[in-house]
Amino acid sequence: MEDVQITARENGPYLVKGPISLVDSDGNAYDVGGKELVVLCRCGHSANKPFCDGAHAKLGFTATERAKA
């Protein structure tokens, strides 16, 4: 089984790479079409949540969190 990697893009969305399934809080599956690259909203302003629609760029979203060394 391949690993799944989640990358927080600089001032942007989460990139999720690998074989995934994505479900809502009721257990209903989102259709990811078998894709192994999904882009998830991190700014909270996407009109297509949980997926990113680029709203972060229009709104000037900034994220400063970093993993601790």
TAKA-V804675 format. One record per residue. N is the residue number from 1. RES is the residue in one small letter. PHI is phi in whole degrees, 0 to 359 (* if undefined). D_LAST is the distance of its C-alpha to the last C-alpha in whole Angstrom. Layout:
# TAKA-V804675
N_RES_PHI_D_LAST + N_RES_PHI_D_LAST
This chain:
# TAKA-V804675
1_m_*_28 + 2_e_286_26 + 3_d_281_22 + 4_v_258_21 + 5_q_239_18 + 6_i_246_18 + 7_t_241_16 + 8_a_275_16 + 9_r_286_18 + 10_e_303_18 + 11_n_52_20 + 12_g_215_22 + 13_p_280_22 + 14_y_270_20 + 15_l_262_21 + 16_v_247_22 + 17_k_244_23 + 18_g_127_25 + 19_p_286_28 + 20_i_230_28 + 21_s_233_30 + 22_l_235_29 + 23_v_235_31 + 24_d_275_32 + 25_s_292_32 + 26_d_266_36 + 27_g_89_35 + 28_n_279_36 + 29_a_277_35 + 30_y_280_34 + 31_d_278_36 + 32_v_257_33 + 33_g_59_36 + 34_g_73_34 + 35_k_294_32 + 36_e_251_28 + 37_l_217_27 + 38_v_235_27 + 39_v_247_25 + 40_l_253_25 + 41_c_297_25 + 42_r_242_22 + 43_c_274_24 + 44_g_88_27 + 45_h_250_30 + 46_s_295_31 + 47_a_276_35 + 48_n_235_34 + 49_k_304_31 + 50_p_275_29 + 51_f_275_29 + 52_c_282_28 + 53_d_239_31 + 54_g_89_30 + 55_a_302_30 + 56_h_303_27 + 57_a_291_28 + 58_k_291_31 + 59_l_264_30 + 60_g_72_27 + 61_f_302_24 + 62_t_234_21 + 63_a_226_18 + 64_t_249_15 + 65_e_293_12 + 66_r_220_9 + 67_a_293_6 + 68_k_283_4 + 69_a_288_0
